Amino acid sequence: MAHYHLNIRYRGRFYRDEEGEGIPGEIEMKVRAVQTAQDLIGTPSYTIPDWLDCTLEVTNEAGETVLILPFTEAVEEV
C-alpha cells in the first residue's frame, strides 16, 4: 500500500500533512483527495478563511508531488 501526504497550499503558505495515510492505489488516492477537499470546504477555519483559494497537493513517500487539486475542482465534482 502506498503512503501519501495530503498537503494544503493557501496563498503561498504550505501546510504539510505530517502523518499521511496508506492508500491502495492511484485511483483511490485521487478519490480521497477530492473527498478531503470537499470535507474541508465545509469546515470553518481562522487560518484559512477561503478554502476555495486553496490547492490540495498530494505527495508520495519520496516527497514527489503526484497530484495538485484546486479546491474549486472538488466543488465541481459534487
N, C-alpha and C positions, 0 to 999 in steps of 0.2 A: 504494500500500500504506500503510495507516495505521500509525502508530507508537504503541505502548503501553508503559507502565511498570507492572510487576507488583510493587507495594509490599507490605510486610508491616507489620501493626499487631499489637503484642503488649503487652497490659496498659498501654496509654497511651503506649507507645514506638512511633515510626514509623520504619521502615527503608525508605528510598527506593531504588528501582531506578534508579540514575543513568543507565545506558545505555539501558534499554528495548529493544524489538525491533520489527521490522516484522512485522505480521500482516495477512494479506489481507482479513479481514472480521470482523464481529461474532461469527458462529458460531465461527470458528476461534479468536478471542480467548477466548471462554468455554471452549472445549475446552482451550486452552493454560493457562488459569488453573487448571482442575481438575487437569490433569496436573502443573503446577508444585506445587500444594499437596500432591498425593499423593506426589510425589518428596521434598519437604521433610519430610513427616511421618516418613519413614524415615531421615532424616539426623540424627545426634546433634549437639547444639549446646549449648555452655555458656551462650551468650547467650539462647537460647530453649529452656528445658528442657521445655516442654509445648506442642508445636505445635498441639494441639487447642484451645488457648486463643488462637489467632491468627485474623486475617482477612487475606485477600489483597485488597488494594484496587487495582484497575486504573484508571489514569488515561490519558487520551488526550494528544495533542500539546499541547493547550491547558491541560493540568493539571486538567481536569474529571474527577471520579470517574465512571466508566462502569459499574463492577461492584464490588460488595462480596461476597466469597465467604468465609463462615466455613469454616475447615478441616474442621470436623465435617461439613459438607455434602459435601466432597470425599471423605471416607471413605465416605459413603453411596452415592457414585457407583460404587464398586468393584464 
